[in-house]
């Protein structure tokens, strides 16, 4: 693990570098607070810091304050080296962002143990951060297709509606539904159906632009949100139909022809209705257009203003 050591006394600095190297730390050693802060500005800075309190220029406590002000998702573990022994001083150092302190002159065995505590805390913090990110992902994304889930895509649509109102622009909303998907499940089984869903989503994403949004609305139905950059509301959705039907989907040794139908509507600036009202109107109109696309023979785009 990388360890940043900031100590202005040369002899103490050399001793700290030597012992921490023996303990298998990858030590970066600097002689003052300014140099320590410069190291913390670099990419992938150390997560374990050992800072002398009293240094010329920027003190160890001041480095603590600047590091904590960054509000990092993975804050470093900071130990202060200090000759101060008064309780009020120690409390001040901890209040300014230090996690622990080591009295000077330091005892090597105690320093080693306290660094090990810091290492354990950082490892635990890393695991918790990964677990939180995993929870956040599953709260926002559909587990099978790895696109936005229903709740998240509806929230995204509301944000886009608000943006349209602010910027006086336009937005296309499309409901897209895989044709005869129940027959695919009944004929080939749900595991093959899952593979079809994933491949269809992959093809849909390829057909869309990087700033368009797609979410799984439910089952084999998807909600697509496109910024209106031209006067052809069906352009992106025709690409979706084309890409999905480009070739049969290979799954579990089967070659399955798949098509998709899309119902599309457009939102222009409407300041008379609330975002919730506009959202419901858009979803209802797009759903009606999807029904018309199904009734007209599927594998097509129907636009309904």
Secondary structure, DSSP 8 states (H G I E B T S, - for coil): -EEEEE-S-HHHHHHHHHHHHHTT-EEEEESSHHHHHHHHTSTT--SEEEEESS-SSS-HHHHHHHHHHT--TT--EEEEEES---HHHHHHHHHTT-SEEEESS--HHHHHHHHHHHHHHHHHHHHHHHHHHHHHHHHHB-TTT-SB-HHHHHHHHHHHHHHHHHHT--EEEEEEEETTHHHHHHHH-HHHHHHHHHHHHHHHHHHS-TT-EEEEEETTEEEEEEE--SS-TTHHHHHHHHHHTSS-EEETTEEE---EEEEEEEE----SS-HHHHHHHHHHHHHHHHHHHHHTTSSSEEE--
